[in-house]
């Protein structure tokens, strides 16, 4: 079983549930990152708001960094779930 294999998300109800939860988290993080960058960009039009805008860019950058982290975490969970089901099937004499 490989990481980042698209067919794995439909292997079972547990796989679909994990995949859906991580897609919601991924979309939320993506939205928040974009929002921080938009607000930070608007704040750069005013000298008084540039420091706050810079902080929003930094927070948005952390959100963007969380995206691949979430994707890798999801794939590891799906990978482990698949392995557990394979092991359970082998333990019951099924291949």
C-alpha positions as CSV (number, residue, x, y, z in Angstrom):
1,X,0.0,0.0,0.0
2,X,1.4,3.4,-1.0
3,X,1.0,6.8,0.4
4,X,-1.1,9.4,-1.6
5,X,-3.0,6.7,-3.5
6,X,-6.4,8.2,-4.5
7,X,-8.3,4.9,-4.5
8,X,-7.6,4.4,-0.8
9,X,-10.2,7.0,0.3
10,X,-13.0,4.6,-0.7
11,X,-11.7,1.4,0.9
12,X,-14.2,1.5,3.7
13,X,-16.5,3.7,5.7
14,X,-13.7,4.5,8.1
15,X,-11.5,5.6,5.2
16,X,-14.3,7.8,3.8
17,X,-14.9,9.4,7.2
18,X,-11.1,10.2,7.8
19,X,-10.8,11.5,4.2
20,X,-13.9,13.8,4.6
21,X,-12.7,15.2,8.0
22,X,-9.3,16.0,6.6
23,X,-10.8,17.6,3.5
24,X,-12.9,19.9,5.7
25,X,-9.8,20.8,7.8
26,X,-7.7,21.3,4.6
27,X,-10.4,23.6,3.1
28,X,-10.8,25.5,6.4
29,X,-7.0,26.1,6.7
30,X,-6.8,27.1,3.0
31,X,-9.6,29.6,3.5
32,X,-8.1,31.1,6.6
33,X,-4.7,31.4,5.0
34,X,-6.2,33.3,2.0
35,X,-8.3,35.5,4.3
36,X,-5.2,36.4,6.4
37,X,-3.3,37.4,3.2
38,X,-6.2,39.4,1.8
39,X,-6.7,41.3,5.1
40,X,-2.9,41.8,5.5
41,X,-2.7,43.1,2.0
42,X,-5.4,45.7,2.6
43,X,-3.7,46.7,5.8
44,X,-0.5,47.5,3.9
45,X,-2.3,50.5,2.3
46,X,-2.1,52.3,5.6
47,X,1.2,53.0,7.4
48,X,-0.6,52.7,10.8
49,X,-1.7,49.1,10.0
50,X,1.5,47.7,8.4
51,X,2.7,45.9,11.5
52,X,-0.6,44.2,12.0
53,X,-0.7,43.4,8.3
54,X,2.8,41.8,8.6
55,X,1.6,39.7,11.5
56,X,-1.4,38.5,9.4
57,X,1.0,37.5,6.6
58,X,3.0,35.5,9.1
59,X,-0.2,33.8,10.5
60,X,-1.3,33.1,6.9
61,X,2.1,31.6,6.1
62,X,1.6,29.2,9.1
63,X,-1.8,28.2,7.7
64,X,-0.2,27.6,4.3
65,X,2.4,25.4,6.0
66,X,-0.3,23.5,7.7
67,X,-1.8,22.4,4.4
68,X,0.9,19.8,3.4
69,X,1.1,18.8,7.1
70,X,-2.6,17.9,7.1
71,X,-2.3,16.1,3.8
72,X,0.6,14.0,5.0
73,X,-1.1,13.3,8.4
74,X,-4.3,12.1,6.5
75,X,-2.3,9.8,4.3
76,X,-0.5,8.2,7.2
77,X,-3.8,7.6,9.0
78,X,-5.3,6.1,5.9
79,X,-2.2,4.0,5.3
80,X,-2.3,2.7,8.9
81,X,-6.0,2.0,8.7
82,X,-5.4,-0.1,5.6
83,X,-2.6,-2.0,7.2
84,X,-4.8,-2.8,10.3
85,X,-7.6,-4.1,8.1
86,X,-5.1,-6.2,6.1
87,X,-3.7,-7.6,9.4
88,X,-7.2,-8.3,10.7
89,X,-8.1,-10.1,7.5
90,X,-4.9,-12.2,7.7
91,X,-5.6,-13.0,11.3
92,X,-9.0,-14.4,10.4
93,X,-7.5,-16.5,7.7
94,X,-8.6,-14.3,4.8
95,X,-6.2,-12.9,2.2
